[in-house]
């Protein structure tokens, strides 16, 4: 079976040490870590779980999808997106850069005020 992404084997524990994955006082016992690295090699998210707690795969997939939507549409995600209590699956439009843009926003998007506007993607 071919795996289409890199996997790191760390027999000596050097990568785990450098990435902060060794549990304090736990010897060589590593924490459960998740790293989301974008195509440019930039670490976008690091989640650490203690060894006795499993990862939340639904949350990891939610974050990955949020990064993809954000990058594609230049928007931000609200808390708990796509199930946000206030704006549901809509996304947040970046804040205005000048007064003209601030005035035009309410014509283009749904807004709570000149600063917080959102849209469907």
PyMOL commands that set and color helices and strands:
alter all, ss='L'
color gray80, all
select helices_A, chain A and resi 14-18+57-73+99-108
alter helices_A, ss='H'
color red, helices_A
select strands_A, chain A and resi 32-37+43-49+75-76+91-93+110-111+117-119
alter strands_A, ss='S'
color yellow, strands_A
deselect
rebuild
show_as cartoon
